[in-house]
Amino acid sequence: MAAPTVTASLNAASYSPGDPMTLTVTYGDADTRPLTVTIVVTDAQGNSSAPVRVAAVIDPLTLTVTDDSGRDWTRLSDTGTVAVYRAVA
């Protein structure tokens, strides 16, 4: 099993009070793969429904951002591999 990976970067090296801070997080898990599930329902008389296909990701990663100063980080976007958050210094 591979371990999840994550890298994080801020948009500046230092901030003054009130400055907007943008945090970009790139993350992934090599063991998490999309999976297609096909379902067919059959009744007691042998009648079957049309197949239904659903794409699912088993064990998707979730991302939470906190810091020691108690800032509220707002998620601006999250593609499932790259997330962008904003807070105020």
C-alpha positions in Angstrom: 0.0 0.0 0.0 1.2 3.5 -0.9 1.0 6.3 1.6 -1.1 9.4 0.7 1.0 12.4 -0.5 0.5 16.1 0.2 2.3 19.3 -0.6 1.2 22.8 0.6 2.4 26.2 -0.4 1.4 29.8 0.6 1.4 32.6 -1.9 3.9 34.7 0.1 6.8 34.2 2.5 5.4 36.8 5.0 2.2 38.7 5.7 1.1 41.8 7.4 -2.1 41.8 9.5 -5.1 41.9 7.3 -3.3 40.6 4.2 -5.1 37.8 2.3 -3.3 34.5 2.5 -3.8 31.8 -0.2 -2.9 28.2 0.5 -2.6 25.7 -2.3 -2.6 22.0 -1.4 -1.8 19.2 -3.8 -2.8 15.8 -2.6 -3.4 12.2 -3.7 -3.5 8.6 -2.8 -2.2 6.0 -5.2 -4.4 3.4 -3.7 -7.6 5.3 -4.3 -9.0 4.4 -7.7 -12.3 5.1 -9.4 -14.5 2.0 -9.6 -17.6 1.4 -11.7 -20.4 -0.6 -10.1 -23.0 -2.2 -12.3 -26.4 -3.1 -10.8 -29.1 -5.3 -12.3 -32.3 -5.9 -10.2 -34.1 -9.3 -10.9 -37.5 -10.1 -9.4 -38.8 -13.5 -8.3 -40.2 -14.2 -11.8 -36.8 -13.6 -13.4 -37.6 -10.2 -14.9 -34.5 -8.0 -14.9 -34.0 -4.3 -15.0 -31.7 -2.6 -17.4 -28.1 -2.3 -16.0 -27.4 0.8 -14.0 -23.7 1.9 -13.8 -22.4 4.1 -11.0 -18.9 5.5 -10.7 -17.6 5.6 -7.2 -14.3 6.3 -5.4 -13.5 4.0 -2.6 -11.8 5.6 0.4 -11.5 9.1 -1.0 -9.2 11.6 0.8 -10.7 14.5 2.7 -8.8 17.7 3.4 -9.2 19.9 6.5 -7.1 23.1 7.0 -6.5 24.5 10.5 -3.7 26.5 12.0 -2.5 27.3 15.6 -3.9 30.9 15.4 -7.5 29.8 14.9 -8.0 31.5 11.5 -11.0 30.5 9.4 -9.7 29.0 6.2 -12.3 29.2 3.4 -12.1 26.6 0.6 -12.1 28.4 -2.8 -11.8 25.2 -4.9 -11.1 21.5 -4.7 -10.6 19.3 -7.7 -9.9 16.2 -5.7 -6.2 16.6 -6.3 -5.6 20.4 -5.8 -7.4 22.5 -3.2 -7.1 26.2 -2.7 -8.0 27.9 0.6 -8.0 31.5 1.7 -7.6 33.2 5.1 -6.7 36.7 6.4 -3.4 37.3 8.3 
